[in-house]
Amino acid sequence: MTLPTIEPGLKIAAQMSPEPSEDDLKFVKQMGIDYAVLWTDASKSSYEYYASRRKLFADHGITVYGFGNRDVHNQDAIVLNLENRNAKVEQYKQHLRDLGKAGIPYTTYAHMANGIWSTERETTRGGASARAFDRAKSEKGHWAGTYYPTPYSHGRAYTQEEIWDNFTRFIQEVAPVAEEAGVKIGIHPDDPPEPELAGIPRCIFSSYDGYRRALEIADSPNVGICFCVGCWLKGGSL
């Protein structure tokens, strides 16, 4: 059974665990938030799980608007055209189909082969502790329990042309599936938006021009921007 799709558009949402406590659900409602974005991994990525989470949250007055899958996000196999690339792309397509069937209209994708990079935390406005990145101090990136060290996270330096070619091939395969499923893909900026990290160029989603070219390649109403304000601020001219 395909569930009715949630109306698209800008929403104020909380990013929550897909296995929330009663206190979590109560707190979000107390803040006046009616939408949630959830994340899982391949072990639970299925129509049945997505539909069950939608019902659980709906029973507490919260609509699941977006659902991410860590095992098809930030995948080096896709970005670098590694051996299991085709399997990962098929996994992403099935993620889209399952979301569409569950009536969940949004997910994300990030084209980073060696994960998210941070250095030590720094103090910012009002004395708050914030995540920071200092290129001179950076040693490794990480994603979903895997670490990617310098100087070459994947054994060699890759070219910008390789990164662009692999993105083009990926997005032209998945965009028609997203359109058919009724799911929109928001592409997350490179985090952080550096020109290159550990031998991998970040030449697409670290600049306005990169985004513009990527969206022209996608040429789909279902592919757009994930507006992560921290990454966009770090990028300066993004």
Secondary structure, DSSP 8 states (H G I E B T S, - for coil): --------S---EEEE-SS--HHHHHHHHHTT--EEEEEE-TTT-SHHHHHHHHHHHHTTT-EEEEEEEGGGSS-HHHHHT-TTHHHHHHHHHHHHHHHHHHT--EEEE---SS-EE--S-EE-GGG-EE----GGG--EEEETTEEEESS-TTSS---HHHHHHHHHHHHHHHHHHHHHHT-EEEE---SS--SEETTEE--STTSHHHHHHHHHHH--TTEEE---HHHHHHHS--
